[in-house]
Amino acid sequence: GEHVDIDDLWQFRVVNDLLIEQRGPWSLQGVVVYQELDNGAASNSRIRWVSVGARPVRQLGRFFSMAVEAGWDHTKQGDLPGGSLFKLTAAPQITPAMKFLSRPSLRAFATWAHWSDAFRGQIAAATDPNAVRGTAVGVQMETWW
């Protein structure tokens, strides 16, 4: 029901990533993202997002490796309170080759996250509306062609 002015829509995004492949059993990918956009809403339409992350991977065998990922995100939307989220993930994975970008990749993961008080009730609100931290576990498959 909210009116969106399509003429006001715009987005600016800069992404810079670095990949250091196979230094002994280690590989590392890092990323920095800066984005600003206007979603055309009547109020609080300007959104700013900054993200920084790193994923070191240790090869443990021909097909098996351990990835660890740490990341920090900060968002601010119009006059609403801004906030940050920090996450840390551990993910054992199986890949067909000893390369960082080898796919398909089958991985289990466990993620722990902590977010600002400004996001209380907005993240995981269905399970714990007062939470400022949480965990997630699962299995995922990543592929491309």
Biotite code that builds the C-alpha atoms (Angstrom):
import biotite.structure as struc

atoms = struc.array([
    struc.Atom([0.000, 0.000, 0.000], chain_id="A", res_id=1, res_name="GLY", atom_name="CA", element="C"),
    struc.Atom([2.962, 2.378, 0.181], chain_id="A", res_id=2, res_name="GLU", atom_name="CA", element="C"),
    struc.Atom([3.538, 4.690, -2.782], chain_id="A", res_id=3, res_name="HIS", atom_name="CA", element="C"),
    struc.Atom([6.961, 4.335, -4.430], chain_id="A", res_id=4, res_name="VAL", atom_name="CA", element="C"),
    struc.Atom([8.196, 7.045, -6.775], chain_id="A", res_id=5, res_name="ASP", atom_name="CA", element="C"),
    struc.Atom([10.027, 5.114, -9.511], chain_id="A", res_id=6, res_name="ILE", atom_name="CA", element="C"),
    struc.Atom([11.759, 8.294, -10.742], chain_id="A", res_id=7, res_name="ASP", atom_name="CA", element="C"),
    struc.Atom([13.580, 8.521, -7.384], chain_id="A", res_id=8, res_name="ASP", atom_name="CA", element="C"),
    struc.Atom([15.066, 4.998, -7.518], chain_id="A", res_id=9, res_name="LEU", atom_name="CA", element="C"),
    struc.Atom([18.870, 4.789, -7.734], chain_id="A", res_id=10, res_name="TRP", atom_name="CA", element="C"),
    struc.Atom([21.702, 2.646, -6.417], chain_id="A", res_id=11, res_name="GLN", atom_name="CA", element="C"),
    struc.Atom([25.473, 3.051, -6.103], chain_id="A", res_id=12, res_name="PHE", atom_name="CA", element="C"),
    struc.Atom([27.621, 0.045, -5.116], chain_id="A", res_id=13, res_name="ARG", atom_name="CA", element="C"),
    struc.Atom([31.367, -0.535, -4.931], chain_id="A", res_id=14, res_name="VAL", atom_name="CA", element="C"),
    struc.Atom([32.687, -4.050, -4.290], chain_id="A", res_id=15, res_name="VAL", atom_name="CA", element="C"),
    struc.Atom([36.357, -4.900, -3.901], chain_id="A", res_id=16, res_name="ASN", atom_name="CA", element="C"),
    struc.Atom([37.511, -8.428, -3.240], chain_id="A", res_id=17, res_name="ASP", atom_name="CA", element="C"),
    struc.Atom([40.896, -10.088, -2.926], chain_id="A", res_id=18, res_name="LEU", atom_name="CA", element="C"),
    struc.Atom([41.733, -13.766, -3.401], chain_id="A", res_id=19, res_name="LEU", atom_name="CA", element="C"),
    struc.Atom([45.026, -15.261, -2.264], chain_id="A", res_id=20, res_name="ILE", atom_name="CA", element="C"),
    struc.Atom([45.090, -18.795, -3.651], chain_id="A", res_id=21, res_name="GLU", atom_name="CA", element="C"),
    struc.Atom([46.998, -21.719, -2.118], chain_id="A", res_id=22, res_name="GLN", atom_name="CA", element="C"),
    struc.Atom([49.801, -20.393, 0.064], chain_id="A", res_id=23, res_name="ARG", atom_name="CA", element="C"),
    struc.Atom([50.732, -23.838, 1.302], chain_id="A", res_id=24, res_name="GLY", atom_name="CA", element="C"),
    struc.Atom([47.519, -25.371, 2.626], chain_id="A", res_id=25, res_name="PRO", atom_name="CA", element="C"),
    struc.Atom([45.903, -21.915, 3.087], chain_id="A", res_id=26, res_name="TRP", atom_name="CA", element="C"),
    struc.Atom([43.766, -19.702, 0.847], chain_id="A", res_id=27, res_name="SER", atom_name="CA", element="C"),
    struc.Atom([42.096, -16.420, 1.764], chain_id="A", res_id=28, res_name="LEU", atom_name="CA", element="C"),
    struc.Atom([39.346, -14.261, 0.328], chain_id="A", res_id=29, res_name="GLN", atom_name="CA", element="C"),
    struc.Atom([38.504, -10.802, 1.621], chain_id="A", res_id=30, res_name="GLY", atom_name="CA", element="C"),
    struc.Atom([35.769, -8.393, 0.569], chain_id="A", res_id=31, res_name="VAL", atom_name="CA", element="C"),
    struc.Atom([34.709, -4.791, 1.177], chain_id="A", res_id=32, res_name="VAL", atom_name="CA", element="C"),
    struc.Atom([31.301, -3.483, 0.041], chain_id="A", res_id=33, res_name="VAL", atom_name="CA", element="C"),
    struc.Atom([29.914, 0.057, 0.136], chain_id="A", res_id=34, res_name="TYR", atom_name="CA", element="C"),
    struc.Atom([26.393, 0.730, -1.079], chain_id="A", res_id=35, res_name="GLN", atom_name="CA", element="C"),
    struc.Atom([23.960, 3.640, -1.033], chain_id="A", res_id=36, res_name="GLU", atom_name="CA", element="C"),
    struc.Atom([20.505, 3.572, -2.563], chain_id="A", res_id=37, res_name="LEU", atom_name="CA", element="C"),
    struc.Atom([17.163, 5.307, -2.597], chain_id="A", res_id=38, res_name="ASP", atom_name="CA", element="C"),
    struc.Atom([14.210, 2.918, -2.702], chain_id="A", res_id=39, res_name="ASN", atom_name="CA", element="C"),
    struc.Atom([11.657, 5.578, -3.668], chain_id="A", res_id=40, res_name="GLY", atom_name="CA", element="C"),
    struc.Atom([9.601, 5.280, -0.457], chain_id="A", res_id=41, res_name="ALA", atom_name="CA", element="C"),
    struc.Atom([7.840, 8.351, 0.928], chain_id="A", res_id=42, res_name="ALA", atom_name="CA", element="C"),
    struc.Atom([10.053, 8.395, 4.055], chain_id="A", res_id=43, res_name="SER", atom_name="CA", element="C"),
    struc.Atom([13.382, 6.884, 5.127], chain_id="A", res_id=44, res_name="ASN", atom_name="CA", element="C"),
    struc.Atom([14.126, 5.929, 1.542], chain_id="A", res_id=45, res_name="SER", atom_name="CA", element="C"),
    struc.Atom([17.919, 6.440, 1.686], chain_id="A", res_id=46, res_name="ARG", atom_name="CA", element="C"),
    struc.Atom([19.820, 3.312, 2.758], chain_id="A", res_id=47, res_name="ILE", atom_name="CA", element="C"),
    struc.Atom([23.567, 3.017, 3.396], chain_id="A", res_id=48, res_name="ARG", atom_name="CA", element="C"),
    struc.Atom([25.322, -0.357, 3.827], chain_id="A", res_id=49, res_name="TRP", atom_name="CA", element="C"),
    struc.Atom([28.988, -1.099, 4.591], chain_id="A", res_id=50, res_name="VAL", atom_name="CA", element="C"),
    struc.Atom([30.291, -4.666, 4.776], chain_id="A", res_id=51, res_name="SER", atom_name="CA", element="C"),
    struc.Atom([33.745, -6.134, 5.478], chain_id="A", res_id=52, res_name="VAL", atom_name="CA", element="C"),
    struc.Atom([34.563, -9.831, 5.570], chain_id="A", res_id=53, res_name="GLY", atom_name="CA", element="C"),
    struc.Atom([37.298, -12.446, 5.313], chain_id="A", res_id=54, res_name="ALA", atom_name="CA", element="C"),
    struc.Atom([37.235, -16.196, 4.664], chain_id="A", res_id=55, res_name="ARG", atom_name="CA", element="C"),
    struc.Atom([40.429, -18.166, 5.275], chain_id="A", res_id=56, res_name="PRO", atom_name="CA", element="C"),
    struc.Atom([40.302, -21.792, 4.100], chain_id="A", res_id=57, res_name="VAL", atom_name="CA", element="C"),
    struc.Atom([42.677, -24.550, 5.266], chain_id="A", res_id=58, res_name="ARG", atom_name="CA", element="C"),
    struc.Atom([43.021, -27.590, 2.992], chain_id="A", res_id=59, res_name="GLN", atom_name="CA", element="C"),
    struc.Atom([42.932, -30.718, 5.194], chain_id="A", res_id=60, res_name="LEU", atom_name="CA", element="C"),
    struc.Atom([43.069, -33.332, 2.433], chain_id="A", res_id=61, res_name="GLY", atom_name="CA", element="C"),
    struc.Atom([42.462, -33.897, -1.275], chain_id="A", res_id=62, res_name="ARG", atom_name="CA", element="C"),
    struc.Atom([38.711, -33.187, -1.063], chain_id="A", res_id=63, res_name="PHE", atom_name="CA", element="C"),
    struc.Atom([38.232, -31.809, 2.457], chain_id="A", res_id=64, res_name="PHE", atom_name="CA", element="C"),
    struc.Atom([38.847, -28.303, 3.812], chain_id="A", res_id=65, res_name="SER", atom_name="CA", element="C"),
    struc.Atom([37.789, -26.064, 6.692], chain_id="A", res_id=66, res_name="MET", atom_name="CA", element="C"),
    struc.Atom([36.524, -22.542, 5.978], chain_id="A", res_id=67, res_name="ALA", atom_name="CA", element="C"),
    struc.Atom([36.122, -19.881, 8.651], chain_id="A", res_id=68, res_name="VAL", atom_name="CA", element="C"),
    struc.Atom([34.374, -16.613, 7.851], chain_id="A", res_id=69, res_name="GLU", atom_name="CA", element="C"),
    struc.Atom([34.178, -13.411, 9.856], chain_id="A", res_id=70, res_name="ALA", atom_name="CA", element="C"),
    struc.Atom([32.156, -10.427, 8.754], chain_id="A", res_id=71, res_name="GLY", atom_name="CA", element="C"),
    struc.Atom([30.858, -7.060, 9.920], chain_id="A", res_id=72, res_name="TRP", atom_name="CA", element="C"),
    struc.Atom([27.945, -5.146, 8.377], chain_id="A", res_id=73, res_name="ASP", atom_name="CA", element="C"),
    struc.Atom([26.597, -1.693, 9.226], chain_id="A", res_id=74, res_name="HIS", atom_name="CA", element="C"),
    struc.Atom([23.348, -0.287, 7.850], chain_id="A", res_id=75, res_name="THR", atom_name="CA", element="C"),
    struc.Atom([21.566, 3.029, 8.222], chain_id="A", res_id=76, res_name="LYS", atom_name="CA", element="C"),
    struc.Atom([18.152, 3.851, 6.746], chain_id="A", res_id=77, res_name="GLN", atom_name="CA", element="C"),
    struc.Atom([17.006, 7.465, 6.689], chain_id="A", res_id=78, res_name="GLY", atom_name="CA", element="C"),
    struc.Atom([16.170, 8.804, 10.154], chain_id="A", res_id=79, res_name="ASP", atom_name="CA", element="C"),
    struc.Atom([15.818, 5.301, 11.628], chain_id="A", res_id=80, res_name="LEU", atom_name="CA", element="C"),
    struc.Atom([18.479, 4.074, 14.056], chain_id="A", res_id=81, res_name="PRO", atom_name="CA", element="C"),
    struc.Atom([21.438, 2.453, 12.302], chain_id="A", res_id=82, res_name="GLY", atom_name="CA", element="C"),
    struc.Atom([23.236, -0.583, 13.578], chain_id="A", res_id=83, res_name="GLY", atom_name="CA", element="C"),
    struc.Atom([25.773, -3.302, 13.023], chain_id="A", res_id=84, res_name="SER", atom_name="CA", element="C"),
    struc.Atom([25.911, -7.062, 12.812], chain_id="A", res_id=85, res_name="LEU", atom_name="CA", element="C"),
    struc.Atom([28.998, -9.223, 13.411], chain_id="A", res_id=86, res_name="PHE", atom_name="CA", element="C"),
    struc.Atom([29.079, -12.882, 12.390], chain_id="A", res_id=87, res_name="LYS", atom_name="CA", element="C"),
    struc.Atom([31.518, -15.757, 12.703], chain_id="A", res_id=88, res_name="LEU", atom_name="CA", element="C"),
    struc.Atom([31.055, -19.003, 10.768], chain_id="A", res_id=89, res_name="THR", atom_name="CA", element="C"),
    struc.Atom([32.898, -22.338, 10.752], chain_id="A", res_id=90, res_name="ALA", atom_name="CA", element="C"),
    struc.Atom([32.238, -24.598, 7.763], chain_id="A", res_id=91, res_name="ALA", atom_name="CA", element="C"),
    struc.Atom([33.865, -27.942, 6.968], chain_id="A", res_id=92, res_name="PRO", atom_name="CA", element="C"),
    struc.Atom([33.468, -28.548, 3.234], chain_id="A", res_id=93, res_name="GLN", atom_name="CA", element="C"),
    struc.Atom([33.982, -31.104, 0.481], chain_id="A", res_id=94, res_name="ILE", atom_name="CA", element="C"),
    struc.Atom([35.112, -29.907, -2.972], chain_id="A", res_id=95, res_name="THR", atom_name="CA", element="C"),
    struc.Atom([36.401, -31.717, -6.094], chain_id="A", res_id=96, res_name="PRO", atom_name="CA", element="C"),
    struc.Atom([39.735, -29.846, -6.236], chain_id="A", res_id=97, res_name="ALA", atom_name="CA", element="C"),
    struc.Atom([42.162, -28.096, -3.899], chain_id="A", res_id=98, res_name="MET", atom_name="CA", element="C"),
    struc.Atom([41.205, -24.592, -5.074], chain_id="A", res_id=99, res_name="LYS", atom_name="CA", element="C"),
    struc.Atom([39.375, -21.848, -3.197], chain_id="A", res_id=100, res_name="PHE", atom_name="CA", element="C"),
    struc.Atom([36.720, -21.473, -5.909], chain_id="A", res_id=101, res_name="LEU", atom_name="CA", element="C"),
    struc.Atom([36.384, -25.189, -6.687], chain_id="A", res_id=102, res_name="SER", atom_name="CA", element="C"),
    struc.Atom([32.713, -26.076, -7.140], chain_id="A", res_id=103, res_name="ARG", atom_name="CA", element="C"),
    struc.Atom([30.439, -27.796, -6.415], chain_id="A", res_id=104, res_name="PRO", atom_name="CA", element="C"),
    struc.Atom([31.043, -27.378, -2.701], chain_id="A", res_id=105, res_name="SER", atom_name="CA", element="C"),
    struc.Atom([29.077, -29.247, -0.062], chain_id="A", res_id=106, res_name="LEU", atom_name="CA", element="C"),
    struc.Atom([29.460, -27.715, 3.395], chain_id="A", res_id=107, res_name="ARG", atom_name="CA", element="C"),
    struc.Atom([28.021, -27.890, 6.852], chain_id="A", res_id=108, res_name="ALA", atom_name="CA", element="C"),
    struc.Atom([28.082, -24.621, 8.779], chain_id="A", res_id=109, res_name="PHE", atom_name="CA", element="C"),
    struc.Atom([27.637, -23.163, 12.222], chain_id="A", res_id=110, res_name="ALA", atom_name="CA", element="C"),
    struc.Atom([27.233, -19.382, 12.491], chain_id="A", res_id=111, res_name="THR", atom_name="CA", element="C"),
    struc.Atom([27.192, -17.165, 15.553], chain_id="A", res_id=112, res_name="TRP", atom_name="CA", element="C"),
    struc.Atom([26.014, -13.556, 15.167], chain_id="A", res_id=113, res_name="ALA", atom_name="CA", element="C"),
    struc.Atom([25.661, -10.506, 17.397], chain_id="A", res_id=114, res_name="HIS", atom_name="CA", element="C"),
    struc.Atom([23.770, -7.345, 16.404], chain_id="A", res_id=115, res_name="TRP", atom_name="CA", element="C"),
    struc.Atom([23.160, -3.834, 17.725], chain_id="A", res_id=116, res_name="SER", atom_name="CA", element="C"),
    struc.Atom([20.362, -2.979, 20.148], chain_id="A", res_id=117, res_name="ASP", atom_name="CA", element="C"),
    struc.Atom([18.854, -0.918, 17.313], chain_id="A", res_id=118, res_name="ALA", atom_name="CA", element="C"),
    struc.Atom([18.022, -4.219, 15.555], chain_id="A", res_id=119, res_name="PHE", atom_name="CA", element="C"),
    struc.Atom([16.423, -5.819, 18.623], chain_id="A", res_id=120, res_name="ARG", atom_name="CA", element="C"),
    struc.Atom([13.117, -7.320, 17.523], chain_id="A", res_id=121, res_name="GLY", atom_name="CA", element="C"),
    struc.Atom([14.020, -7.097, 13.819], chain_id="A", res_id=122, res_name="GLN", atom_name="CA", element="C"),
    struc.Atom([16.338, -10.135, 13.554], chain_id="A", res_id=123, res_name="ILE", atom_name="CA", element="C"),
    struc.Atom([14.976, -13.527, 14.674], chain_id="A", res_id=124, res_name="ALA", atom_name="CA", element="C"),
    struc.Atom([11.860, -11.771, 15.979], chain_id="A", res_id=125, res_name="ALA", atom_name="CA", element="C"),
    struc.Atom([9.703, -14.904, 15.671], chain_id="A", res_id=126, res_name="ALA", atom_name="CA", element="C"),
    struc.Atom([11.934, -16.992, 17.954], chain_id="A", res_id=127, res_name="THR", atom_name="CA", element="C"),
    struc.Atom([13.208, -14.353, 20.404], chain_id="A", res_id=128, res_name="ASP", atom_name="CA", element="C"),
    struc.Atom([12.091, -10.732, 19.917], chain_id="A", res_id=129, res_name="PRO", atom_name="CA", element="C"),
    struc.Atom([14.551, -9.458, 22.579], chain_id="A", res_id=130, res_name="ASN", atom_name="CA", element="C"),
    struc.Atom([17.623, -11.204, 21.151], chain_id="A", res_id=131, res_name="ALA", atom_name="CA", element="C"),
    struc.Atom([20.805, -9.372, 20.157], chain_id="A", res_id=132, res_name="VAL", atom_name="CA", element="C"),
    struc.Atom([22.673, -12.583, 19.311], chain_id="A", res_id=133, res_name="ARG", atom_name="CA", element="C"),
    struc.Atom([21.869, -15.882, 17.698], chain_id="A", res_id=134, res_name="GLY", atom_name="CA", element="C"),
    struc.Atom([23.172, -19.029, 16.077], chain_id="A", res_id=135, res_name="THR", atom_name="CA", element="C"),
    struc.Atom([22.339, -20.912, 12.905], chain_id="A", res_id=136, res_name="ALA", atom_name="CA", element="C"),
    struc.Atom([23.448, -24.336, 11.699], chain_id="A", res_id=137, res_name="VAL", atom_name="CA", element="C"),
    struc.Atom([22.831, -26.089, 8.433], chain_id="A", res_id=138, res_name="GLY", atom_name="CA", element="C"),
    struc.Atom([24.095, -27.714, 5.275], chain_id="A", res_id=139, res_name="VAL", atom_name="CA", element="C"),
    struc.Atom([24.429, -26.018, 1.905], chain_id="A", res_id=140, res_name="GLN", atom_name="CA", element="C"),
    struc.Atom([25.592, -26.843, -1.589], chain_id="A", res_id=141, res_name="MET", atom_name="CA", element="C"),
    struc.Atom([27.095, -24.181, -3.813], chain_id="A", res_id=142, res_name="GLU", atom_name="CA", element="C"),
    struc.Atom([27.700, -24.600, -7.529], chain_id="A", res_id=143, res_name="THR", atom_name="CA", element="C"),
    struc.Atom([27.874, -22.619, -10.736], chain_id="A", res_id=144, res_name="TRP", atom_name="CA", element="C"),
    struc.Atom([28.456, -23.257, -14.405], chain_id="A", res_id=145, res_name="TRP", atom_name="CA", element="C"),
])
